[in-house]
């Protein structure tokens, strides 16, 4: 897997602070993606539960 917070190219090494900022940005992007996926799963679970309760009636 590619981790964008590691230095990739060029003769200049980013400072520790720059590396940490890139790492933080990457982790926030990952969290946002996971929150979106979790919301979709919760919606799917809600739909199935709703269908099951309608079938039981």
Rosetta constraint file for C-alpha pairs under 8 A:
AtomPair CA 4 CA 8 HARMONIC 7.84 0.50
AtomPair CA 4 CA 22 HARMONIC 7.12 0.50
AtomPair CA 4 CA 23 HARMONIC 7.32 0.50
AtomPair CA 4 CA 26 HARMONIC 7.13 0.50
AtomPair CA 5 CA 19 HARMONIC 5.62 0.50
AtomPair CA 5 CA 20 HARMONIC 7.37 0.50
AtomPair CA 5 CA 22 HARMONIC 5.06 0.50
AtomPair CA 5 CA 23 HARMONIC 4.81 0.50
AtomPair CA 5 CA 26 HARMONIC 7.30 0.50
AtomPair CA 6 CA 19 HARMONIC 6.96 0.50
AtomPair CA 7 CA 13 HARMONIC 6.62 0.50
AtomPair CA 7 CA 14 HARMONIC 6.80 0.50
AtomPair CA 7 CA 19 HARMONIC 7.75 0.50
AtomPair CA 14 CA 18 HARMONIC 5.82 0.50
AtomPair CA 14 CA 19 HARMONIC 6.31 0.50
AtomPair CA 15 CA 19 HARMONIC 6.28 0.50
AtomPair CA 16 CA 20 HARMONIC 6.17 0.50
AtomPair CA 17 CA 21 HARMONIC 6.13 0.50
AtomPair CA 18 CA 22 HARMONIC 6.20 0.50
AtomPair CA 19 CA 23 HARMONIC 6.09 0.50
AtomPair CA 20 CA 24 HARMONIC 6.04 0.50
AtomPair CA 21 CA 25 HARMONIC 6.17 0.50
AtomPair CA 22 CA 26 HARMONIC 6.15 0.50
AtomPair CA 23 CA 27 HARMONIC 6.16 0.50
AtomPair CA 24 CA 28 HARMONIC 6.12 0.50
AtomPair CA 25 CA 29 HARMONIC 6.23 0.50
AtomPair CA 26 CA 30 HARMONIC 6.27 0.50
AtomPair CA 27 CA 31 HARMONIC 6.16 0.50
AtomPair CA 28 CA 32 HARMONIC 6.14 0.50
AtomPair CA 29 CA 33 HARMONIC 6.25 0.50
AtomPair CA 30 CA 34 HARMONIC 6.20 0.50
AtomPair CA 31 CA 35 HARMONIC 6.06 0.50
AtomPair CA 32 CA 36 HARMONIC 6.28 0.50
AtomPair CA 33 CA 37 HARMONIC 6.32 0.50
AtomPair CA 34 CA 38 HARMONIC 6.00 0.50
AtomPair CA 35 CA 39 HARMONIC 6.14 0.50
AtomPair CA 36 CA 40 HARMONIC 6.37 0.50
AtomPair CA 37 CA 41 HARMONIC 6.27 0.50
AtomPair CA 38 CA 42 HARMONIC 6.12 0.50
AtomPair CA 39 CA 43 HARMONIC 6.20 0.50
AtomPair CA 40 CA 44 HARMONIC 6.22 0.50
AtomPair CA 41 CA 45 HARMONIC 6.12 0.50
AtomPair CA 42 CA 46 HARMONIC 6.10 0.50
AtomPair CA 43 CA 47 HARMONIC 6.20 0.50
AtomPair CA 44 CA 48 HARMONIC 6.33 0.50
AtomPair CA 45 CA 49 HARMONIC 6.11 0.50
AtomPair CA 46 CA 50 HARMONIC 6.02 0.50
AtomPair CA 47 CA 51 HARMONIC 6.17 0.50
AtomPair CA 48 CA 52 HARMONIC 6.12 0.50
AtomPair CA 49 CA 53 HARMONIC 6.18 0.50
AtomPair CA 50 CA 54 HARMONIC 6.25 0.50
AtomPair CA 51 CA 55 HARMONIC 6.18 0.50
AtomPair CA 52 CA 56 HARMONIC 6.24 0.50
AtomPair CA 53 CA 57 HARMONIC 6.62 0.50
